[in-house]
Amino acid sequence: MGVEFYKPQKLEDVLDVLATKKGPLKILAGGTDLMLDIRNKKYEVAGIVDINLLSELKNISVEGEFIKIGSLVTFTQLANSTLLQERVPFLVEAANSVGAPQIRNQGTIGGNIANASPAADSVVPLIALDAICSVLSPLGNRDIPLNQLLCGVGKTRLASDELIVEVKFKLPRKITRSAFVKFGRRNALAIARMSVAILLGLDGNKVNAARVALGAVAPNPFRSLELENMFLNKAMEEIDVDEVIARSSMVVSQALGNRPSAKWKNEAIKGLMRQVLSKIGIM
Amino acid sequence: MKKRGIGIGCTFYGTGYGNGFPDISTAFVEIHDDGSVLILTGAVDCGQGSTTVLTQIAAEELGIPTDMVTITCADTGCTPDSGTTAATRQTYTTGNAIRLACQKAKKTLLEWAAKELGTNTIEGLVIAEGKIMVKGHPQKSITFKEACAKARFAGNRLIGEASFTTHATQVNMEDGQGAPYWPYAFGTQIAEVEVDTETGKVEVLRIVAAQDVGKAINPQSVEGQIEGGVAQGLGWSLLEEVKLSSGNITNPAFSSYLIPTVLDMPEIETYIIESHEPTGPYGAKGVGEPAMLSAAPAILNAIHDAIGVRINDLPATPEKILEALQEKK
């Protein structure tokens, strides 16, 4: 039982392979999850489609009010981008928290999304940013919000002939603060046991936009409107830190129900929330 | 809230197989015409540096520089058995075997040299600075190289073979008395930790490690062994756990069985304590395993100092820390 290996030169050739070759096919971007999954026989594969020749998917750019990130952009590229460092530092922090330098050099933002891990580091700030994925198939192009694309642990709404080509989000206004914190069992090469991404838009000292996303407490990272509302239309010093921390524990508790990890996570989120608030300069 | 604490752990450890089990190492040595030396021994160097240390012991015993010594370790095609690299025993047991084997080869060489230089015993000779000299009368000498060539040409064979057995007796099963190990190694470590009382995460900020090694034959490698021991001890205390389900290991990979990374390691201050061990090669005893022992009690005591709870079940995971804190309330 052999596995076919395809390495198309152009985007249209990738789509052709996805549409015509015998499946199930898997797309190889960085391969940091895929190769292990295949080795561990997590799924049947008839063919692997290596898309690394598509250099057009390796760019970070600004178009109008959007930042556009090609799906083959690596975590190292994200971390080193001065544009992202200035405008969305929490995405840079998340990219820097992935695995180790070797994994960050190899792993891609598109792969992080398509793998759909509950703990995917870059996905947490992307969810906070309401990111949209541009998806290509032989039928054409469609945009799908990231929070709709993800639909469970390891599951996406991508059809078998579809490819994520780009992730985009609205450029946050200049006066924005953001922060990301991750709890891993150790300080490097650790899968997030829980993570928090927060982004606050400021008008003077007043919060006029708030995003709070949580990772590894539900099948996919999600935004908590309940927590976001606790920041909105308040001056920074008016934010009730203790109340936010207490409420975050309730949000996590609701998300996890009676899962075995809930006992620790319901409590530990308080420490994580405190860290992220202190990082963003609220306390 | 983050709370800090300091703890001390003191341990002693019996090195060698112990309890009367045969604990033997063997070495062969041959000195060549050009004064170079070949050592054969079965000791496996797993990276801890035994090959270097054993080379130093041979060079020291023969009074020659280490670059004159070639050592072949753990080649089943030609080396004699030196037991396993386990039980913190290679420096001590194989080191002693090499020292004894070198003494035999050296004796043959010096007996020839005693005649050549006109001394009535080999006790009157010393090997130093590439020469064999008469003690107290260093003008009378022959180069080591020339002596080796001439002694061999005269029909001598400069070889030595020796085995060394580590002393241990079986414990009396009735009363637990006996001398099951020799020698013992002693260590103390002090840990400073910071515990996050909300997440249960323990960060080790600093470790001070003092280890009694008898004599540090290679101080830099001893320091490395102590630091490695601290890393293992830290992993043992906070991370490492073999999880079983119906007899199967459920975390059989380094992605699920976590060991500390460089970013988890604190600053380590090492102190080498030299308390001459009369039965060891140049007073040395092993350092491998004992160096990891004191970290766990030190870290657990530091956790207790920081947050007032005792963790008696390793590893001290964030879950266990939070649970213990809640029980305390």
Interface residues (C-beta under 8 A of the other chain):
Chain A: A100 F183 R185 R186 N187 A188 L189 A190 I191 K263 W264 E267 A268 K270 G271 L272 R274
Chain B: D196 T197 E198 T199 G200 K201 L239 S255 L258 P260 T261 V262 L263 D264 T317 P318 E319 L322 E323 Q326
